[in-house]
Amino acid sequence: MTCISAKPARQDAESLPANDNQRATLADLSFLDVINDENEIADIARRAERLGHATLIAMAVGLTALPLLYLMLA
């Protein structure tokens, strides 16, 4: 005779379907573990500073060139 229960039997953590919200073991996911060296951090800061300077120059050129272009075409 088969017993039918309203509550399903509990499963082990290994047999449960994959779900990131309920982990058997919590993982420490930090991007700081990937960046280990101070030289890498300094390299990232240098690249960000160069990108900022390039963006500033592009904005300055755009803010001066676009009104001049508008006045020439008007």
WODAMO-V945298 format. One record per pair of residues at least 24 apart in sequence whose C-alpha atoms are under 10 Angstrom apart, sorted by the first residue. I is the first residue (numbers start at 0). J is the second residue. If there is no record, write none. Layout:
# WODAMO-V945298
i: <I;I>
j: <J;J>
This chain:
# WODAMO-V945298
none
